[in-house]
Amino acid sequence: MSRTRRLITALAVCVVALAGTAGCASRDAQERDAASPSPVGELLDDRDPDGRPYREVDEEDAPEVRVEVTPDTDGGWDVRLTLRDFRLSPQGAPKRAEAGRGIAHLYVDDRLVARLRTPEYHLSARMLPRGTHHVTARLYADDGSVWAVDGEPVESTADVTVSKPTLTSTDAAQPAANGANASNAANPADENGNPLRSGGRGSPGPGERAS
């Protein structure tokens, strides 16, 4: 009788120990699930010109961007982004996709010129020469994927038409200096201001005799 009781007790202890281990494992799994964010959106086969995949999200959850380009007083251009439901990530942010976070890529005529972590940027005058240009801001997740809605990237484009280049004070003064040098080269003179003949000798000055 005592042997049976001891056996039952031992079995009960084993069952409790196993149940406790299973409970701990279950809690650990729940904590890991809570710490790991669920995937955001769906990666598509579509890619941007640099090969980065599109990350499709619902329109109601999608971020928005608007780009404005205005001339500044120095002949360059100020670019400003207006963002909705989107925050620009700081340098060193984890490289994973999180809803409403990431960076903006700035393109001029489909050429990447900057990766923006602030909503403002300055383009020099030489970046937009005479003609019509397309300045585009496109939103990316921190893992490098492109935020997209209905298979199209989340972006905004401003068309900028430059009618003529703006000269700086240095640029405006340069032709005058070049013209003065050209004039002096065409009409050489000696140290007294007397024009030189083509033979290389000067005209007779006061008190001098012609040879």
Protein Blocks (a to p, Z undefined) as FASTA:
>chain_A
ZZmmmmmmmmmmmmmmmmmmmmmmmmmmmmmmmmpccdehjddfbdcfkopacddddfkl
pccddddddddfkopacdddddehiacddehiacdddehiacddddeehiafbdcfbfbd
cddfklmcgdddddddddddfkopacdeehiacddddddddfbdcddfklmmmmmmmmmm
mmmmmmgcdfkopacdfkopacddehiacZZ
